[in-house]
Amino acid sequence: MQNKETIVSVYRTAQFNAAHRLHVPEWSDAENKEVFGLCNNPNYHGHNYQLEVKLTGPIDPDTGFVYDLKVLKKLIDVNIIDAYDHRNLNLDCPDFADLNPTAENIAVVIWNKLRPYINSELKLSIKLYETERNYVKYKGN
């Protein structure tokens, strides 16, 4: 029999496709190109982002869940996928109007969008793959 001391992590994955341009307006074109390379393309470029949302906490003795994954799927769909899928993050998403849409910043924004809907007793972690070989993780501060 499980008890409140049994801590388990559950995961939900999702995908979204989005375009972006990494660019600092205050920098010269040469500085932006040197720092961001191909990611500074003025015509933007896209990624097939892979998102992993991890929740860690005690197993509820009544449901046997750490968190209902159907509910987590809905939170991700409504707050992340609907907002970012097939969008230009720079032009279409207010979250990035004044924030460079790096993988790091995207992960933090996703964490901040989901955190208010998840019981604070649960630890929330975001892993975001920008490519198969490049990913970031964010667990909150």
Buried (B, 14 or more C-beta within 10 A) or exposed (E): EEEEEEEEEBEBEBEBEBBBBBBEEEBEEEEBBEEBEEBBBEEBEEBEBBBBBBBBBBBEEEEEBBBEBEEBBEBBEEBBBEBBBEBBBBEBBEBBEEBBBBBBBBBBBBBBBBEEEBEEEBBBBBBBBBEEEEBBEBEEE
